[in-house]
C-alpha cells in the first residue's frame, strides 16, 4: 500500500483509541459527550491567555462570570494552584469596587478548619430541631428537573463531604438528593413534594416526602432573583417518571408553578403557614425572596416583633441570581441586586431588634470571597451559591440551561449528555470548591483581625467611587 494510506490508517487507529478513552474516562464531561473534538475546548482554553492578548477578550470582560472567576473555581475544584501571578489586572477605580482593610496585626489561620455558621437556626422560636450549620457556605436551590440526576447526585455528595447544606429547589426531594448531604426542603408555589392530587398543599404529602431523609430545615419560596413575581412551567416531555415521583405529579403532563402561593395572601396568613409547617415537622422554617417592595419587610418585621411568631431564617436572593430561565425583562430589570436588597431587608428586622436572633442567608453571584465577605459584613450569616457549584461540576458557561442542550450534562435531562457527568469525580470537585471558598473567607477574616468571617465589619471596607477616591462601604450602600 502507498505510504499515505498507512499514515491515514495510523491516524484513524489513534483517533479511535482516543475516542474509546474519552468515552470510558469519567474526569471530563465534555470528552465523554464529545469524544476527540472535545479536546479542542481544552486546547483553546490552554492558549486562551495568549489569544486574549491580541484578538479576544480580557480576563474580566466576560459575564456573568469572568474568565478569572471561572479559572479560580476550576482550579479550586480540581485541587490545583488557584493563585494568580503578576499582580491584578482589574480596574481598581471602577465604581463600587471593594477594598478590605487588613489589620496591622493579622491572626494566624488554622489550615483546613471548617467555617460554620455562628448562629443556631430555629433558636428564636425554640424549634425542637433547631441546629447550627457546619458550613457558612450552602448550595442554593436548584431543582431536579432544572439540573440532571447526575448533577444533583454530585452536588449532594459534595455537600456531604464539605459539611454543607443542600437546598432541594422547589422540585421536591428525589433519590438523587439523598446521598448523604443535609437538606433544606424548599416548598414553592407549586407545592411539589407537598401537594395532593389537586395541587393543593398537603401536610401529609410533605411529611411523606421528608420521611427519613436528612431534612434540617424547610424553606418557603416566595420568589427568586432570576424571575421574581413570575411562576414557572415544566413542559410535559421533561416530566419523566423520576421527576414526576419527586414532584408528586403525573408523568408526561405539563405542570405549572403559579406566581403566588394559594395557601396565604398576606403576612398574617403567611406567618400562620410557617407556624403550621414547623408545628408538623419540628423543623426550623425560613422564607426565601428577592427584594422588591420594601414595605413587605417592614410589615413582616413589625408583625414578628409584636407576635413572637414567624420564620426562623430569611434567605434574600439578589437579582443577579440566574440558574432559572427567565424573560429578559425580569432577568435584567425586576427586583434589587443583592448589595441593595439585602441591607433593605436586614435593616427592617434590625429596627425591631430581631437581627441577632434571626439567621440571614444571602445569594446572588456570591461564590467568591470578596463578594461573600461584603454581604457577611452587611449582616448575612450564611452564603448560598448555585452557579459556582455548577462551574465546579464542569459547567463552561455555555448559557444553554434553558434549551436542554447543556454540553456538560449539568442542566439537561438528555441521557446522552447526562452520562458525561460522573458524580463520583464531580462530587469531590464540589466539596473542594466549598472548602476553598470557606478557606478564602477565613483567610480574609484573619487578615482583618477576626477569628470568623461573620465578624468582618462594614466599617472595615471601602468602595471606589469611580473618581479615583474611596468612600466607606456603609455610605456607598
Backbone torsions as a table, in degrees:
resi	resn	phi	psi	omega
1	UNK	NA	155.2	177.7
2	UNK	-65.2	153.1	-176.9
3	UNK	-61.5	-35.3	-176.7
4	UNK	-71.1	-25.1	176.2
5	UNK	-69.5	-42.2	176.6
6	UNK	-60.2	-40.8	179.9
7	UNK	-62.0	-43.7	178.5
8	UNK	-63.3	-39.1	179.1
9	UNK	-64.0	-42.5	179.1
10	UNK	-62.6	-44.6	178.7
11	UNK	-61.3	-42.8	-179.6
12	UNK	-62.8	-42.8	179.6
13	UNK	-63.8	-43.9	179.1
14	UNK	-60.4	-44.2	-179.8
15	UNK	-64.5	-38.3	178.1
16	UNK	-65.1	-42.3	179.5
17	UNK	-65.1	-40.6	177.7
18	UNK	-63.3	-42.0	180.0
19	UNK	-62.8	-42.1	179.2
20	UNK	-63.2	-44.9	178.6
21	UNK	-60.6	-44.5	-178.0
22	UNK	-60.5	-41.6	-177.8
23	UNK	-70.1	-34.6	-176.3
24	UNK	-80.7	-38.5	-176.3
25	UNK	-64.2	156.9	-175.8
26	UNK	-122.5	7.2	-175.3
27	UNK	-81.2	-35.1	-174.6
28	UNK	-122.9	114.9	179.9
29	UNK	-62.2	-40.1	-178.6
30	UNK	-57.4	-44.1	-178.2
31	UNK	-70.4	-35.1	178.0
32	UNK	-67.0	-36.0	-178.2
33	UNK	-87.2	-27.1	-178.4
34	UNK	-133.9	74.0	-177.7
35	UNK	-56.9	146.1	177.5
36	UNK	68.6	-64.7	-176.1
37	UNK	-65.6	-24.3	178.9
38	UNK	-61.9	-23.4	179.1
39	UNK	-64.6	-24.3	178.5
40	UNK	-60.6	-36.3	-179.3
41	UNK	-61.6	-44.1	-177.9
42	UNK	-71.8	-34.0	176.9
43	UNK	-65.7	-45.6	179.1
44	UNK	-63.5	-36.4	177.5
45	UNK	-64.3	-38.6	-176.9
46	UNK	-68.4	-31.2	179.7
47	UNK	-99.4	8.4	-178.3
48	UNK	-55.4	-47.8	-178.7
49	UNK	-57.7	-41.5	-179.7
50	UNK	-67.0	-43.0	179.7
51	UNK	-64.0	-41.1	-176.0
52	UNK	-64.6	-27.3	180.0
53	UNK	-62.8	-21.8	-172.1
54	UNK	-121.3	-44.7	-167.6
55	UNK	-129.6	-8.1	-174.2
56	UNK	-116.7	-129.0	-174.8
57	UNK	-116.3	164.2	177.6
58	UNK	-87.8	-179.5	-171.9
59	UNK	-69.8	-17.6	-174.6
60	UNK	-121.0	17.1	-174.0
61	UNK	-91.2	-33.6	-172.5
62	UNK	-76.3	150.1	-179.6
63	UNK	-132.4	156.2	3.4
64	UNK	-77.1	-16.5	178.3
65	UNK	-119.2	129.2	-178.2
66	UNK	-70.2	167.6	178.7
67	UNK	-63.4	-38.4	177.3
68	UNK	-61.9	-43.5	-179.7
69	UNK	-64.6	-44.3	179.7
70	UNK	-64.9	-39.7	178.8
71	UNK	-61.3	-41.3	179.7
72	UNK	-63.2	-43.8	179.1
73	UNK	-63.1	-47.3	-178.5
74	UNK	-60.6	-45.9	-178.8
75	UNK	-65.6	-43.0	179.2
76	UNK	-63.6	-42.9	-177.9
77	UNK	-65.4	-33.6	-178.9
78	UNK	-87.8	-2.6	-178.3
79	UNK	74.0	23.6	-179.4
80	UNK	-95.6	177.0	178.9
81	UNK	-67.1	116.8	-177.7
82	UNK	-103.5	13.0	178.4
83	UNK	-77.3	160.6	177.3
84	UNK	-122.6	140.3	-177.2
85	UNK	-108.5	164.3	172.9
86	UNK	70.7	25.0	174.0
87	UNK	80.0	174.1	-177.7
88	UNK	-77.1	147.8	171.9
89	UNK	-113.6	16.2	178.1
90	UNK	-79.8	157.8	173.1
91	UNK	-86.2	99.1	-174.1
92	UNK	-72.5	-12.4	178.0
93	UNK	-94.4	3.3	179.7
94	UNK	-63.2	133.7	-178.3
95	UNK	-57.3	129.8	179.0
96	UNK	91.7	-2.9	-178.8
97	UNK	-70.0	123.8	-174.1
98	UNK	-88.1	148.6	174.0
99	UNK	-129.5	130.8	-178.9
100	UNK	-100.7	134.7	-174.9
101	UNK	-87.5	108.3	178.9
102	UNK	-73.7	151.9	178.5
103	UNK	-82.1	149.7	174.0
104	UNK	-68.1	-20.0	-179.4
105	UNK	-129.8	73.1	-177.6
106	UNK	-65.7	159.8	179.4
107	UNK	-92.1	154.6	174.5
108	UNK	-79.3	139.5	179.0
109	UNK	-95.9	144.0	177.2
110	UNK	-91.8	109.2	-174.9
111	UNK	-58.6	136.8	174.3
112	UNK	78.8	0.4	-178.2
113	UNK	-74.2	130.6	178.9
114	UNK	-69.3	146.9	179.2
115	UNK	-112.5	106.1	-177.9
116	UNK	-93.1	176.1	176.5
117	UNK	-79.8	138.2	-174.1
118	UNK	-78.7	-14.8	-177.7
119	UNK	-109.3	162.7	175.5
120	UNK	-102.8	118.1	-178.7
121	UNK	-75.2	123.4	179.9
122	UNK	102.0	-6.2	-178.4
123	UNK	-67.0	-34.2	-177.2
124	UNK	-57.0	-41.2	-176.4
125	UNK	-108.7	16.6	176.9
126	UNK	53.8	46.3	176.9
127	UNK	-66.8	139.2	-178.9
128	UNK	-56.7	-33.9	-176.7
129	UNK	-110.8	37.1	174.1
130	UNK	-59.0	147.6	-176.6
131	UNK	-153.7	161.9	178.3
132	UNK	-113.6	110.5	-177.4
133	UNK	-59.1	144.4	-178.2
134	UNK	-82.3	-13.0	-177.7
135	UNK	-130.6	132.1	177.3
136	UNK	-72.7	-14.0	177.4
137	UNK	-107.4	129.6	178.0
138	UNK	-124.1	156.2	175.4
139	UNK	-87.1	121.2	-174.4
140	UNK	-74.9	175.7	-170.9
141	UNK	-70.0	118.3	171.4
142	UNK	-143.2	118.7	-171.0
143	UNK	-79.7	153.0	165.5
144	UNK	-71.4	118.7	-170.9
145	UNK	127.8	-50.2	169.7
146	UNK	-72.7	-42.8	174.7
147	UNK	-107.4	160.5	-178.5
148	UNK	-76.9	166.6	177.6
149	UNK	-61.8	-40.1	-179.6
150	UNK	-66.2	-38.6	-179.7
151	UNK	-66.4	-45.4	179.4
152	UNK	-62.7	-42.2	178.3
153	UNK	-59.9	-46.3	-179.1
154	UNK	-65.1	-40.5	178.8
155	UNK	-61.8	-44.0	-177.2
156	UNK	-70.0	-40.8	176.7
157	UNK	-63.5	-41.3	178.2
158	UNK	-64.0	-40.7	177.1
159	UNK	-60.5	-40.6	179.3
160	UNK	-62.8	-42.9	-179.6
161	UNK	-63.8	-37.0	-176.3
162	UNK	-92.5	-2.7	-179.1
163	UNK	70.9	25.9	-175.9
164	UNK	-100.6	155.2	173.9
165	UNK	-78.1	148.0	179.9
166	UNK	-125.4	114.6	178.9
167	UNK	-80.9	130.3	-175.2
168	UNK	-71.1	-19.3	-166.5
169	UNK	75.6	174.9	-172.6
170	UNK	-85.5	10.8	-177.9
171	UNK	-91.1	12.7	179.1
172	UNK	87.2	177.2	-179.9
173	UNK	-99.3	119.3	177.7
174	UNK	-104.6	171.9	176.3
175	UNK	-61.9	-27.5	-178.4
176	UNK	-71.2	-20.5	176.7
177	UNK	-80.1	-10.9	-170.6
178	UNK	-110.2	60.9	-178.7
179	UNK	-113.8	20.0	176.1
180	UNK	115.8	-16.2	-178.8
181	UNK	-86.9	142.0	177.4
182	UNK	-69.1	143.7	-171.4
183	UNK	-114.6	147.5	159.4
184	UNK	-106.7	116.9	-178.2
185	UNK	-86.7	111.6	-179.1
186	UNK	-90.6	133.2	176.6
187	UNK	-114.2	114.5	179.5
188	UNK	-99.3	-167.5	-175.6
189	UNK	-70.0	-19.5	177.3
190	UNK	-86.5	-8.3	179.2
191	UNK	55.1	32.9	-179.5
192	UNK	-63.6	132.2	-175.4
193	UNK	81.1	0.4	-179.7
194	UNK	-149.1	41.4	-174.8
195	UNK	-134.1	155.2	174.3
196	UNK	-89.0	-173.4	-176.0
197	UNK	-68.0	-19.6	178.8
198	UNK	-90.7	-1.1	178.7
199	UNK	87.7	8.9	178.0
200	UNK	-89.4	155.5	179.5
201	UNK	-61.7	139.2	-179.2
202	UNK	-136.0	119.5	175.8
203	UNK	-58.6	-43.4	-178.0
204	UNK	-62.7	-42.9	179.0
205	UNK	-65.2	-37.8	177.9
206	UNK	-62.8	-46.9	-179.2
207	UNK	-64.7	-35.5	178.1
208	UNK	-66.1	-40.0	178.3
209	UNK	-63.9	-42.3	-179.1
210	UNK	-66.3	-48.8	177.0
211	UNK	45.0	-128.3	178.3
212	UNK	-97.8	11.3	-178.3
213	UNK	-70.9	153.3	-175.4
214	UNK	-78.3	60.2	178.8
215	UNK	-84.5	121.5	-177.6
216	UNK	-100.9	-22.1	-179.4
217	UNK	-157.6	161.9	177.1
218	UNK	-120.0	138.3	-178.2
219	UNK	-120.9	123.7	176.1
220	UNK	-91.8	113.6	-177.4
221	UNK	-88.9	117.7	174.2
222	UNK	-88.2	-41.2	178.6
223	UNK	-163.1	169.6	178.0
224	UNK	-132.3	156.4	-174.5
225	UNK	-62.8	-29.3	-176.6
226	UNK	-67.0	-37.1	-176.9
227	UNK	-152.5	63.8	-178.8
228	UNK	-63.8	136.9	179.7
229	UNK	87.4	1.1	179.3
230	UNK	-118.5	155.0	170.5
231	UNK	-91.7	-153.2	-179.7
232	UNK	-154.0	167.0	179.7
233	UNK	-134.6	131.4	171.6
234	UNK	-109.9	107.3	-175.4
235	UNK	-60.7	151.1	-176.5
236	UNK	-51.9	-44.3	-178.4
237	UNK	-59.9	-24.2	-179.6
238	UNK	-85.5	-11.4	-177.2
239	UNK	-85.4	77.5	178.0
240	UNK	-74.6	175.1	-179.8
241	UNK	-60.6	-44.3	-177.9
242	UNK	-65.6	-41.7	179.9
243	UNK	-69.0	-40.3	178.7
244	UNK	-62.7	-39.1	-179.8
245	UNK	-65.0	-42.6	-179.3
246	UNK	-67.3	-35.3	-174.8
247	UNK	-91.6	-15.1	-178.1
248	UNK	73.2	40.2	-179.1
249	UNK	-129.6	164.3	178.4
250	UNK	-68.6	148.8	177.1
251	UNK	-69.6	138.0	173.5
252	UNK	71.0	19.7	179.1
253	UNK	-120.6	131.0	179.0
254	UNK	-59.8	134.0	179.4
255	UNK	-120.7	147.7	-175.7
256	UNK	-118.8	144.8	167.9
257	UNK	-107.7	114.2	-179.8
258	UNK	-63.1	167.1	179.3
259	UNK	-72.9	-22.3	-177.7
260	UNK	-141.5	165.7	178.8
261	UNK	-76.6	142.5	175.3
262	UNK	-87.3	-17.8	-175.3
263	UNK	-79.5	-18.5	179.7
264	UNK	-153.0	154.3	-176.3
265	UNK	-133.7	2.0	176.2
266	UNK	-153.4	177.3	-174.7
267	UNK	-65.7	-41.5	-179.5
268	UNK	-59.6	-47.0	-179.2
269	UNK	-70.6	-32.5	176.6
270	UNK	-63.8	-42.7	178.1
271	UNK	-64.6	-39.1	176.1
272	UNK	-61.3	-39.6	178.2
273	UNK	-64.5	-43.8	177.3
274	UNK	-58.0	-46.2	-178.3
275	UNK	-66.9	-35.7	179.1
276	UNK	-65.6	-42.4	179.5
277	UNK	-66.3	-42.7	-179.5
278	UNK	-67.9	-38.1	179.4
279	UNK	-63.1	-35.0	-178.2
280	UNK	-75.8	-26.0	-173.8
281	UNK	-114.6	-23.5	-173.7
282	UNK	76.5	4.7	-175.6
283	UNK	-93.5	153.0	169.4
284	UNK	-63.0	145.3	-179.6
285	UNK	-127.6	131.4	177.9
286	UNK	-121.3	173.1	172.8
287	UNK	-122.2	146.5	176.2
288	UNK	-118.8	134.6	-179.9
289	UNK	-158.8	146.0	163.8
290	UNK	-76.0	162.1	-176.0
291	UNK	-104.1	113.7	175.1
292	UNK	-119.7	-91.5	180.0
293	UNK	-66.6	115.1	-178.6
294	UNK	-68.5	-26.1	-178.3
295	UNK	-63.7	-30.6	179.4
296	UNK	-56.6	-44.9	-176.0
297	UNK	-70.0	-38.4	176.9
298	UNK	-62.4	-43.9	-178.4
299	UNK	-69.6	-38.8	178.4
300	UNK	-64.4	-45.9	-179.7
301	UNK	-62.0	-41.9	179.5
302	UNK	-64.4	-41.4	179.8
303	UNK	-64.6	-43.4	-179.8
304	UNK	-65.4	-39.9	-179.5
305	UNK	-66.1	-34.1	-176.6
306	UNK	-84.5	-26.8	-175.9
307	UNK	-105.1	-21.2	-175.6
308	UNK	72.6	16.9	-178.8
309	UNK	-125.1	160.8	176.0
310	UNK	136.8	-171.3	-176.8
311	UNK	-66.1	154.5	-179.5
312	UNK	-91.2	-23.4	175.5
313	UNK	-145.5	156.4	-178.9
314	UNK	-119.6	119.6	176.9
315	UNK	-105.4	112.4	-178.8
316	UNK	-99.0	126.2	-178.9
317	UNK	-108.2	126.5	179.3
318	UNK	-81.5	159.6	179.0
319	UNK	-64.2	-14.6	178.6
320	UNK	-72.1	-16.4	-178.3
321	UNK	-57.3	149.0	-174.8
322	UNK	-166.7	28.4	176.3
323	UNK	-74.4	-22.1	-179.6
324	UNK	-91.0	142.1	176.0
325	UNK	-69.7	142.3	-175.2
326	UNK	-150.9	154.5	171.0
327	UNK	-60.3	146.7	-174.6
328	UNK	-58.5	-39.3	-177.7
329	UNK	-63.7	-34.8	179.3
330	UNK	-77.4	-40.5	179.6
331	UNK	-64.0	-34.0	-173.7
332	UNK	-98.3	-24.7	-165.9
333	UNK	-133.4	-1.4	-177.3
334	UNK	-109.8	136.9	-178.2
335	UNK	78.8	168.6	-175.2
336	UNK	-99.3	146.9	172.5
337	UNK	-59.9	156.5	-173.3
338	UNK	-61.3	-34.0	-178.5
339	UNK	-71.9	-18.9	174.9
340	UNK	-98.2	-41.5	-174.8
341	UNK	-72.3	-41.3	-176.7
342	UNK	-62.3	-48.5	179.7
343	UNK	-59.9	-34.4	179.3
344	UNK	-62.7	-47.0	-179.6
345	UNK	-68.3	-43.5	-177.1
346	UNK	-62.3	-43.6	-178.4
347	UNK	-61.9	-33.1	179.3
348	UNK	-60.1	-42.2	179.9
349	UNK	-76.6	-34.2	178.6
350	UNK	-64.0	-35.6	179.8
351	UNK	-65.8	-18.9	178.1
352	UNK	-109.3	13.8	174.5
353	UNK	71.0	25.3	-176.7
354	UNK	-104.2	-2.5	-170.8
355	UNK	-68.2	-26.5	-178.8
356	UNK	-82.4	-25.9	-177.4
357	UNK	-89.9	-36.2	179.1
358	UNK	-77.0	153.0	172.5
359	UNK	-103.8	135.5	-177.0
360	UNK	-116.7	131.9	175.6
361	UNK	-116.8	143.8	-179.8
362	UNK	-128.6	143.4	179.4
363	UNK	-144.9	155.7	179.0
364	UNK	132.4	74.7	-179.7
365	UNK	59.2	50.1	-177.4
366	UNK	-114.5	21.4	-174.5
367	UNK	-83.8	20.5	178.6
368	UNK	-132.4	145.8	-169.3
369	UNK	-55.4	-43.9	-178.6
370	UNK	-61.7	-43.9	-179.3
371	UNK	-67.4	-43.6	-179.7
372	UNK	-64.7	-43.2	-177.6
373	UNK	-63.9	-35.9	178.3
374	UNK	-63.0	-41.5	179.1
375	UNK	-70.9	-34.5	175.5
376	UNK	-62.5	-39.1	178.1
377	UNK	-67.8	-25.6	178.1
378	UNK	-79.9	-10.5	177.4
379	UNK	126.7	-3.8	178.4
380	UNK	-68.3	146.0	177.1
381	UNK	-105.0	-18.7	-175.2
382	UNK	-149.0	145.7	179.5
383	UNK	-113.2	127.1	178.4
384	UNK	-106.1	130.8	-176.0
385	UNK	-125.8	145.8	-178.0
386	UNK	-130.9	-63.9	-176.8
387	UNK	-66.5	-30.8	178.9
388	UNK	-65.4	-43.6	171.4
389	UNK	-62.4	-30.0	174.4
390	UNK	-62.9	-40.5	175.7
391	UNK	-62.1	-40.2	177.9
392	UNK	-62.4	-30.8	177.0
393	UNK	-71.3	-17.0	-178.3
394	UNK	122.6	-0.8	177.0
395	UNK	-52.7	136.1	-179.4
396	UNK	-111.9	18.3	179.6
397	UNK	58.4	43.0	177.5
398	UNK	-73.4	-17.8	178.6
399	UNK	59.1	42.1	175.9
400	UNK	-109.7	17.7	-174.4
401	UNK	-57.4	-35.8	-174.5
402	UNK	-84.8	-5.5	-175.6
403	UNK	-100.8	-17.7	-175.4
404	UNK	82.9	7.0	-177.1
405	UNK	-111.6	29.2	179.7
406	UNK	-53.0	118.5	-174.3
407	UNK	-69.3	-18.0	-177.8
408	UNK	-100.8	3.8	176.5
409	UNK	79.2	12.4	-177.6
410	UNK	-84.3	-53.7	-174.8
411	UNK	-113.2	62.2	-179.9
412	UNK	-156.1	159.6	174.4
413	UNK	-114.7	8.4	-179.6
414	UNK	-75.7	117.6	-175.6
415	UNK	-53.6	-38.7	-178.1
416	UNK	-61.6	-35.6	-179.6
417	UNK	-85.6	-35.8	-179.1
418	UNK	-63.3	-35.9	-177.4
419	UNK	-63.1	-19.9	180.0
420	UNK	-71.1	-17.2	-177.1
421	UNK	-99.5	111.7	179.8
422	UNK	-91.4	111.5	-175.8
423	UNK	-60.8	-31.3	-178.3
424	UNK	-64.6	-46.5	178.8
425	UNK	-71.6	-45.0	-173.0
426	UNK	-72.7	-26.6	177.4
427	UNK	-64.3	-36.3	177.1
428	UNK	-63.8	-38.9	-179.9
429	UNK	-67.1	-39.9	177.0
430	UNK	-61.2	-45.5	179.2
431	UNK	-62.3	-42.0	178.9
432	UNK	-61.5	-41.7	179.7
433	UNK	-62.6	-46.7	-179.0
434	UNK	-61.3	-44.1	179.0
435	UNK	-63.8	-37.3	-179.8
436	UNK	-65.8	-41.5	178.1
437	UNK	-65.8	-42.1	175.0
438	UNK	-57.8	-45.3	-177.5
439	UNK	-62.9	-45.1	-179.5
440	UNK	-64.6	-38.6	177.5
441	UNK	-65.4	-42.6	178.9
442	UNK	-65.9	-40.7	179.4
443	UNK	-63.4	-42.7	178.4
444	UNK	-63.1	-43.9	179.2
445	UNK	-61.0	-43.9	179.9
446	UNK	-64.5	-38.0	177.5
447	UNK	-63.4	-26.3	-179.6
448	UNK	-94.7	3.0	174.3
449	UNK	92.8	20.7	-177.0
450	UNK	-122.3	147.4	178.0
451	UNK	-77.0	-25.5	-174.3
452	UNK	-137.0	141.9	-178.4
453	UNK	-58.4	-30.1	-178.1
454	UNK	-70.4	-9.1	178.7
455	UNK	-89.9	-4.3	175.6
456	UNK	-61.1	131.4	-176.8
457	UNK	-100.5	149.9	-179.0
458	UNK	-65.4	-26.3	179.4
459	UNK	-78.4	0.3	174.6
460	UNK	-98.4	10.8	-177.9
461	UNK	-127.6	133.6	173.8
462	UNK	-114.4	161.4	-178.1
463	UNK	-133.4	135.0	175.8
464	UNK	-68.0	138.1	-180.0
465	UNK	-94.4	5.6	179.0
466	UNK	82.2	-0.7	-178.7
467	UNK	-119.9	21.9	178.9
468	UNK	84.5	9.9	179.0
469	UNK	-124.9	160.3	174.2
470	UNK	-115.2	145.6	-179.6
471	UNK	-127.1	156.9	176.7
472	UNK	-58.1	136.7	-179.2
473	UNK	-59.9	-33.3	179.8
474	UNK	-62.5	-33.2	178.2
475	UNK	-77.4	-32.5	-177.9
476	UNK	-70.9	-39.5	-176.5
477	UNK	-104.4	NA	NA
